[in-house]
Amino acid sequence: MVLNDDNFNKRKRRQAQTGRNFPKNQWEPSKPVPYIFDPKLNENARKLVRLAAQFWTENTCLSFAENGQGNPKVRIFPGGGCYR
């Protein structure tokens, strides 16, 4: 989407999930976010995910651990979309 004078003020912000069934923190802030790869994910895609996790770890307050301890885990799989 290209914002212009006509649609700039019409853009709505994405709403974060809230509510008593949605925890304040999915992961303990002092620990890395554990992630696993789906067996169907190819090695090239895994390398890209590892590079992205390294970038986020180096440039944000987040850290990631492949096959890390704890739950929930982020499962990286081939395909599109956003899932919970």
C-alpha positions as CSV (number, residue, x, y, z in Angstrom):
1,M,0.0,0.0,0.0
2,V,1.3,3.4,-0.9
3,L,0.2,6.1,1.5
4,N,-0.9,9.4,0.0
5,D,-2.8,12.5,1.1
6,D,-6.1,10.7,0.5
7,N,-5.5,7.5,2.4
8,F,-3.0,8.6,5.0
9,N,-5.6,9.5,7.6
10,K,-7.7,6.4,6.8
11,R,-5.0,3.9,7.8
12,K,-5.9,2.1,11.0
13,R,-3.4,0.7,13.4
14,R,-3.2,-3.0,14.0
15,Q,-4.6,-4.0,17.3
16,A,-2.5,-6.0,19.7
17,Q,-4.2,-9.0,21.3
18,T,-5.3,-8.4,24.8
19,G,-7.7,-10.0,27.3
20,R,-7.4,-12.3,30.3
21,N,-6.8,-15.4,28.2
22,F,-3.8,-13.7,26.4
23,P,-0.8,-13.6,28.7
24,K,1.2,-10.4,29.2
25,N,4.4,-12.2,28.2
26,Q,4.6,-15.3,26.1
27,W,8.2,-15.9,27.1
28,E,10.1,-15.0,30.2
29,P,11.9,-11.7,29.3
30,S,15.3,-12.8,30.6
31,K,15.4,-16.0,28.6
32,P,15.8,-16.6,24.9
33,V,12.7,-17.4,22.8
34,P,13.0,-21.1,21.9
35,Y,12.3,-22.1,18.3
36,I,12.2,-25.3,16.3
37,F,12.2,-26.2,12.6
38,D,9.6,-28.3,11.0
39,P,11.2,-31.3,9.3
40,K,9.8,-30.2,5.9
41,L,11.8,-26.8,6.0
42,N,14.8,-27.0,3.7
43,E,18.3,-26.1,4.8
44,N,18.5,-22.9,2.8
45,A,15.4,-21.6,4.7
46,R,16.9,-22.7,8.0
47,K,20.1,-20.7,7.3
48,L,18.0,-17.6,6.6
49,V,16.0,-18.0,9.8
50,R,19.3,-18.5,11.8
51,L,20.6,-15.3,10.2
52,A,17.4,-13.4,11.1
53,A,17.5,-14.7,14.7
54,Q,21.1,-13.6,15.0
55,F,20.2,-10.1,13.6
56,W,17.3,-9.7,16.1
57,T,19.5,-10.9,19.0
58,E,22.2,-8.4,18.1
59,N,19.9,-5.5,17.4
60,T,17.0,-5.8,19.8
61,C,16.3,-6.9,23.4
62,L,15.1,-10.3,22.1
63,S,17.2,-13.4,21.9
64,F,16.5,-16.8,20.3
65,A,17.6,-20.3,20.9
66,E,17.3,-23.1,18.3
67,N,15.9,-26.2,20.0
68,G,15.8,-24.2,23.2
69,Q,14.2,-25.2,26.5
70,G,10.8,-24.0,27.6
71,N,7.3,-23.6,26.1
72,P,5.7,-22.2,24.1
73,K,8.1,-22.7,21.2
74,V,8.0,-20.9,17.8
75,R,7.7,-23.5,15.1
76,I,9.2,-22.5,11.8
77,F,7.6,-24.2,8.8
78,P,7.3,-23.8,5.1
79,G,4.3,-22.0,3.9
80,G,2.5,-18.7,4.2
81,G,0.3,-17.0,6.7
82,C,0.3,-16.2,10.3
83,Y,-0.7,-18.9,12.9
84,R,-1.1,-19.1,16.6
